[in-house]
Amino acid sequence: MARTNRQLTLVQRTFRPSSENLGRRVVDGAAFTFLGIAIRTAITVGSMAILARLLTPADFGHLAMATVVTELAALFANFGFGYILIQRSKIARIQIDTMFWAALGLGVLLTSAVFAMSFVAGRFFDDPMVASLLKVLCLTFILEELTVVPRSLMARMMMFRADFFVQVLMLFSRAGTAVVLAMHGYGVWSLVGGALAGNLFQALAYSWVMGYWPRFRFSKRYLTSTWRTNGGYFGNGILFYINMNLDIGLVGRLLGATSLGYYQNARSLTDEVRMRMVQPLQRVLFPAFSAIQNEPERFREGILRSGRLLAVTFMPIGFGIAAVADELVPLLYGDQWLAMIPVLQVIAIGSGIGAATSVGSPIFNATDRLGLSFRLYFASTVIAVITILAGSTWGLMGIAYAKWVTAAVALIFFRISLGLVQLGWRHIWNMIGAPFCIALLMFGAIMLARDSVHSAVTTLAGRLGCLVVLGVVTYSAGVLITCRSHVGDVMLVLAKFKK
């Protein structure tokens, strides 16, 4: 007699996952994702506040230069193996094992390639420390590729609770290792040690939770059949790399490690909005959208609701960071980081807008329109390259302002993705228009109140707290008055989560 679903192993249940209770699973996934975002932000910002006082801006600059090379190699790691396991409606065990060995082989190749590139990178940046860092950081590729299959299978089963715990513990291991090493005087190597510790823990944890251990089987035929889809993900990965690293490369090459340290930390803080917050949500939306891609009305409603939730949640964060940067930077990082304040203000606003439009990427992935996605992303990358190169003539601030152009292009990119499901500009305005206007109003209120708050409150922490409370009250009141559909979505999510 065939085994029941309960008797099947987790890996066997991924062969043909059920779409039952999809709404509840998406809500659970979003809830744990938001909780993970909060904890991730707290750990990241808290550890950075400690590390910024133990290390120098140049230490962060050295690592940022090395990251330009590791991100280039990571393009090849983003070859779509995991996405295919999520997107396909049915998979088999031989296909899972094939993807594991393909990913591991790729990790070995990338580790070797980064080790070889370390010699060239040291000369390009005229910084021998970069070469030394890369000779150790190259090991992260093997560790990262070990997580591709088990993590993709967890996403396919929408096991976001388990993913939440793995990610939180990984962050603690990474941050804790980095802080301990920094306290013992290891300088920039403490950041490298933290990265390796986090990746090692993550690789072991995902395999243990999923219960997946590869068999020695490989289907060359299946791997070959995925080249076209893999190539689409890889092509988008190349463009993503250029968008994410051109500015860092230019700052490091032209202005040196210290200036890059200021710029990178400003960007990292805002990346809590654009990447570390939004990308986990995209991992929730991708399998959910894939499961209902053949149900147009349900698909469109899911997109609109997701867009409204993203806009009302993340739009104020970017504007809020920009508004309180004068108090936030010295409180978190110390007076040696004051030069990053104007850069942070400009980048944060662009990140807030970009985060609200990020639902477009899961739409392209779920509908398997990677060719169109690649062409659009290519056009936006060309524009980004031109504007960043032009902005670099005005130094750090010029490059920061170029990010606003990237945010505007992302809005157009978002509109085209919505066109695939018969949605348009009117729907975009309904999703992000009101949150944008209210966030702008919040920004203005904080700027107008700053002098009065500084006169009444003497401590830096107290001033920051008062301005944050003012911003939260202003934004919340505006949303409650003008964003009924957004508030309804939030209440619906909370109601489902309570059941």
C-alpha positions in Angstrom: 0.0 0.0 0.0 1.3 3.4 -0.9 2.5 5.5 2.0 0.3 8.4 3.1 1.5 12.0 2.9 2.4 12.0 6.6 4.6 9.0 6.1 6.5 10.5 3.2 9.8 12.2 3.9 10.1 15.9 3.5 12.2 15.4 0.3 9.5 13.1 -1.2 6.8 15.6 -0.4 8.5 18.2 -2.6 8.0 16.1 -5.7 4.5 17.4 -6.1 3.6 19.9 -3.3 0.0 20.7 -2.5 -1.5 24.2 -3.2 -4.1 23.7 -0.4 -4.2 26.4 2.3 -2.0 28.6 0.1 -3.3 31.8 1.5 -2.6 30.7 5.1 0.9 29.5 4.1 1.7 32.8 2.4 0.5 34.7 5.5 2.6 32.5 7.8 5.5 33.0 5.5 5.1 36.7 5.4 4.7 36.9 9.2 7.9 34.9 9.8 9.6 36.9 7.1 8.7 40.2 8.7 9.8 38.9 12.1 13.0 37.7 10.5 13.5 41.2 8.9 13.1 42.8 12.3 15.6 40.4 14.0 18.0 40.6 11.1 17.9 44.4 11.2 18.5 44.4 14.9 21.4 42.0 14.7 23.0 43.6 11.7 22.7 47.2 12.9 23.7 46.3 16.5 26.8 44.3 15.4 27.7 47.1 13.0 27.4 49.7 15.8 29.9 47.6 17.7 32.2 46.8 14.8 32.3 50.4 13.6 33.9 51.4 17.0 36.3 48.5 16.9 37.4 48.8 13.3 38.3 51.7 11.0 36.5 52.9 7.8 39.4 51.6 5.8 38.8 48.1 7.2 35.3 48.2 5.8 36.7 49.7 2.5 39.2 46.8 2.1 36.4 44.2 2.5 34.1 46.2 0.1 36.9 46.1 -2.6 37.1 42.3 -2.1 33.4 42.0 -2.4 33.4 43.5 -5.9 35.3 40.4 -6.9 33.3 37.9 -4.9 30.1 39.3 -6.3 31.4 38.9 -9.8 32.0 35.2 -9.1 28.6 35.0 -7.5 27.1 35.7 -10.9 27.9 32.2 -11.9 26.6 30.9 -8.6 23.2 32.4 -9.5 22.7 30.0 -12.4 19.1 29.2 -11.6 19.5 25.7 -10.1 17.4 26.5 -7.1 14.8 28.6 -9.0 14.1 25.7 -11.3 13.4 23.4 -8.3 10.9 26.0 -7.0 9.2 26.9 -10.3 8.5 23.4 -11.8 5.2 22.0 -10.8 6.6 18.5 -10.5 10.1 17.3 -9.9 11.8 13.9 -9.3 14.6 12.7 -6.9 17.1 12.3 -9.8 16.5 15.9 -10.7 17.1 17.1 -7.2 20.4 15.1 -6.9 21.5 16.4 -10.3 21.0 20.0 -9.2 23.0 19.3 -6.0 26.1 17.9 -7.8 25.9 20.6 -10.4 25.8 23.3 -7.8 28.6 21.8 -5.8 30.8 21.4 -8.9 30.1 25.1 -9.6 31.1 26.0 -6.1 34.5 24.3 -6.5 35.1 26.1 -9.8 34.2 29.4 -8.3 36.4 28.9 -5.3 39.3 28.2 -7.6 38.5 31.2 -9.9 38.3 33.7 -7.0 41.6 32.4 -5.6 43.2 33.1 -9.0 41.5 36.5 -9.4 42.9 37.6 -6.0 46.3 38.4 -7.6 44.7 40.6 -10.3 42.3 42.3 -7.8 45.2 43.4 -5.6 46.9 45.1 -8.5 43.7 46.7 -9.8 42.9 48.4 -6.5 46.5 48.9 -5.7 45.9 47.3 -2.3 47.6 44.0 -1.3 45.2 43.5 1.5 42.4 42.8 -1.1 44.4 39.9 -2.5 44.9 38.4 0.9 41.2 38.6 1.8 40.1 37.0 -1.4 42.3 34.0 -0.9 40.2 33.2 2.2 36.8 34.5 1.1 36.9 32.2 -1.9 35.9 29.3 0.4 32.4 30.8 0.9 31.4 29.7 -2.6 31.6 26.0 -1.7 29.7 26.6 1.5 27.0 28.7 -0.3 26.4 26.1 -3.1 25.8 23.4 -0.5 22.7 25.3 0.6 21.1 25.6 -2.9 19.1 22.4 -3.0 17.9 22.1 0.6 17.0 25.7 0.8 15.1 25.6 -2.5 13.2 22.5 -1.4 12.2 24.3 1.8 11.0 27.3 -0.2 9.1 24.9 -2.5 7.3 23.5 0.5 6.9 27.1 1.9 8.6 26.0 5.1 9.3 29.6 6.2 9.2 29.0 9.9 12.2 26.6 9.6 13.9 29.0 7.3 13.4 31.8 9.8 15.1 29.9 12.6 18.1 28.9 10.4 18.6 32.5 9.2 18.4 34.0 12.7 20.9 31.5 14.2 23.2 32.0 11.1 23.1 35.8 11.8 24.0 35.3 15.4 26.9 33.0 14.5 28.2 35.5 11.9 27.8 38.6 14.0 29.1 37.0 17.1 32.2 35.6 15.5 33.0 39.0 13.9 32.6 40.9 17.1 34.7 38.4 19.2 37.5 38.5 16.6 37.4 42.3 16.4 37.6 42.6 20.2 40.8 40.5 20.0 42.4 42.8 17.4 42.0 40.9 14.2 40.9 44.0 12.3 39.4 43.4 8.8 39.9 39.6 9.3 37.1 39.6 11.9 34.7 40.5 9.1 36.0 37.6 7.0 35.8 35.2 9.9 32.2 36.2 10.6 31.3 35.5 7.0 32.8 32.1 6.9 31.3 31.1 10.3 27.8 32.2 9.1 28.1 30.3 5.8 29.3 27.1 7.5 26.5 27.1 10.0 23.9 27.8 7.2 25.1 24.9 5.1 24.9 22.4 8.0 21.6 23.7 9.3 19.7 23.5 6.0 20.8 20.0 5.2 19.8 18.8 8.7 16.4 20.6 8.8 15.4 19.4 5.3 16.8 15.9 5.9 18.3 16.0 2.4 21.5 14.1 1.8 22.5 13.6 -1.9 22.7 10.3 -3.6 25.5 9.6 -6.1 23.2 10.1 -9.2 23.4 12.6 -12.0 21.3 13.2 -15.1 23.3 15.0 -17.8 20.2 15.0 -19.9 18.1 16.8 -17.3 20.8 19.4 -16.6 21.1 20.1 -20.4 17.3 20.6 -20.6 17.5 23.4 -18.1 20.2 25.4 -19.9 17.8 27.9 -21.4 16.1 28.7 -18.1 19.5 28.7 -16.3 20.8 31.1 -18.8 18.0 33.5 -18.2 18.7 33.6 -14.5 22.4 33.9 -15.2 21.9 36.8 -17.6 19.9 38.7 -15.1 22.5 37.9 -12.5 25.2 39.6 -14.7 23.1 42.7 -14.9 22.3 42.7 -11.2 26.0 42.5 -10.5 26.8 45.5 -12.7 24.0 47.5 -11.0 25.1 46.6 -7.5 28.9 46.9 -7.9 29.8 49.5 -10.4 29.5 52.3 -7.9 31.6 50.4 -5.3 34.3 49.6 -7.9 34.5 53.3 -9.0 34.6 54.6 -5.4 37.3 52.1 -4.4 39.4 52.7 -7.6 39.1 56.5 -7.6 38.7 57.5 -4.0 40.4 54.8 -1.9 39.5 52.5 1.0 38.4 55.2 3.5 35.9 56.9 1.2 34.6 53.5 0.1 34.2 52.6 3.8 31.8 55.6 4.2 29.9 54.9 1.0 29.6 51.1 1.6 28.3 51.5 5.2 25.8 54.1 4.0 24.6 51.7 1.3 24.6 48.7 3.7 22.3 50.5 6.1 19.8 51.3 3.3 20.3 47.8 1.9 18.4 46.6 4.9 15.4 48.1 3.1 16.3 47.2 -0.5 17.8 43.8 -0.2 17.8 42.2 3.3 14.2 43.1 3.9 12.7 42.9 0.4 14.5 39.8 -1.0 13.3 37.5 1.8 9.7 38.6 0.9 10.4 37.9 -2.7 11.3 34.3 -1.7 7.8 34.1 -0.2 6.1 35.6 -3.2 7.9 33.5 -5.9 6.6 30.1 -4.9 3.2 31.5 -4.0 2.9 33.2 -7.4 4.2 30.1 -9.1 1.5 28.0 -7.5 -1.3 30.2 -8.8 0.2 31.3 -12.2 -2.7 29.5 -14.0 -5.4 31.3 -12.0 -5.4 34.9 -13.5 -7.8 36.6 -11.1 -6.2 35.1 -8.1 -2.8 35.9 -9.4 -3.7 39.6 -10.0 -5.2 40.0 -6.6 -2.2 38.5 -5.0 0.1 40.9 -6.8 -2.0 44.0 -5.9 -2.2 43.0 -2.3 1.5 42.2 -2.1 2.4 45.5 -3.8 0.2 47.5 -1.3 1.7 45.7 1.7 5.3 46.4 0.4 4.6 50.0 -0.3 2.9 50.8 3.0 5.6 49.0 5.0 8.9 49.9 3.3 8.3 53.4 1.8 8.5 55.2 5.2 11.7 53.3 6.2 13.8 54.8 3.4 12.4 58.3 4.0 12.7 57.8 7.7 16.4 56.8 7.6 17.1 59.9 5.5 15.2 62.2 7.8 17.1 61.1 11.0 20.5 60.5 9.5 22.0 63.4 11.4 21.3 61.7 14.7 21.4 58.0 13.6 25.0 58.0 12.2 26.9 59.5 15.2 24.8 57.4 17.7 25.3 54.1 15.9 28.8 54.5 14.4 30.5 57.3 16.2 31.9 60.7 15.1 34.5 59.2 12.8 31.6 58.3 10.4 30.0 61.8 10.1 31.1 62.1 6.5 28.7 59.4 5.5 25.5 61.4 6.6 24.8 63.2 3.3 25.5 60.1 1.2 23.1 58.1 3.5 20.3 60.6 3.1 20.4 60.5 -0.7 20.7 56.7 -1.0 18.0 55.9 1.6 15.3 57.8 -0.3 16.0 55.9 -3.5 16.1 52.6 -1.7 12.7 53.2 -0.1 11.1 53.8 -3.5 12.8 50.8 -5.1 11.7 48.5 -2.3 8.0 49.3 -3.0 8.3 48.2 -6.6 10.2 44.9 -6.0 7.2 42.7 -6.5 7.9 42.9 -10.2 10.7 40.3 -10.0 8.6 37.5 -8.7 6.1 38.2 -11.5 8.7 37.6 -14.2 10.0 34.5 -12.4 6.6 32.9 -11.8 5.4 33.5 -15.3 8.7 32.2 -16.8 9.3 35.4 -18.8 13.0 35.5 -18.1 13.8 36.6 -21.7 11.7 39.7 -21.4 13.1 40.3 -17.9 16.6 40.1 -19.2 16.0 42.6 -22.0 14.4 45.1 -19.7 17.1 44.7 -17.1 19.7 45.1 -19.7 18.3 48.5 -20.8 18.0 49.6 -17.2 21.6 48.5 -16.5 22.9 50.6 -19.5 21.1 53.6 -18.1 22.5 52.9 -14.6 26.1 52.6 -16.0 25.8 55.9 -17.8 24.4 57.8 -14.9 26.9 56.4 -12.3 29.8 57.1 -14.6 28.5 60.7 -15.1 27.9 61.1 -11.4 31.4 59.9 -10.4 32.8 63.2 -11.7 31.1 64.8 -8.7 32.6 62.3 -6.2 30.6 60.4 -3.6 27.5 62.6 -3.7 27.3 62.4 -7.5 27.3 58.6 -7.4 24.7 58.7 -4.6 22.3 60.9 -6.7 22.7 58.6 -9.6 20.9 56.0 -7.6 17.7 58.1 -7.9 17.8 57.4 -11.7 18.0 53.7 -10.9 14.9 54.0 -8.7 13.0 55.7 -11.5 13.9 53.1 -14.0 12.8 50.4 -11.6 9.4 52.0 -11.5 9.1 51.6 -15.3 10.4 48.0 -15.0 7.6 47.4 -12.5 5.0 48.7 -14.8 6.0 46.4 -17.6 5.9 43.4 -15.3 2.4 44.3 -14.3 1.4 44.5 -17.9 1.9 40.7 -18.1 -1.2 40.3 -16.0 -3.2 43.1 -17.5 -2.4 45.7 -14.8 -1.2 49.3 -15.4 -0.2 52.7 -14.1 -3.5 53.2 -12.3 -2.8 50.1 -10.2 0.7 51.3 -9.5 -0.6 54.6 -8.2 -3.2 52.7 -6.0 -0.3 50.6 -4.6 2.4 53.2 -3.9 0.9 56.7 -4.5 -0.5 57.4 -1.1 2.3 55.8 0.9 4.8 57.8 -1.1 3.0 61.1 -0.4 2.6 60.4 3.3 6.2 59.3 3.7 7.2 62.6 2.0 5.0 64.5 4.5 6.6 62.5 7.4 10.1 63.5 6.1 9.1 67.2 6.0 7.6 67.0 9.5 10.8 65.6 11.0 13.0 68.2 9.2 10.8 71.1 10.5 10.7 69.7 14.1 14.5 69.1 14.3 15.5 72.4 15.7 12.8 72.4 18.3 13.6 68.9 19.4 17.3 69.7 19.7 16.5 72.7 21.9 14.3 70.7 24.2 16.3 67.4 24.4 20.0 67.3 25.2 21.0 63.7 24.6 21.6 62.3 21.1 19.6 59.1 21.8 16.7 61.2 23.2 16.6 63.4 20.1 16.6 60.4 17.8 13.8 58.8 19.8 11.7 61.9 19.7 12.1 62.3 15.9 11.4 58.6 15.3 8.2 58.8 17.4 7.1 62.0 15.5 7.7 60.2 12.2 5.8 57.1 13.2 2.8 59.1 14.5 2.7 61.3 11.4 2.9 58.3 9.0 0.5 56.1 10.9 -2.1 58.9 11.0 -1.8 59.6 7.3 -2.1 56.0 6.4 -5.2 55.5 8.6 -6.9 58.5 7.0 -6.0 58.0 3.4 -5.0 54.4 2.7 -8.1 52.3 3.4 -7.2 49.5 1.1 -3.7 49.3 2.5 -5.0 49.2 6.0 -7.5 46.5 5.0 -4.7 44.4 3.6 -2.8 44.7 6.8 -5.8 43.8 8.9 -6.6 40.8 6.7 -3.1 39.5 7.1 -3.3 40.0 10.9 -6.7 38.3 11.0 -5.4 35.3 9.0 -2.3 35.0 11.2 -4.4 34.9 14.4 -6.4 31.9 13.1 
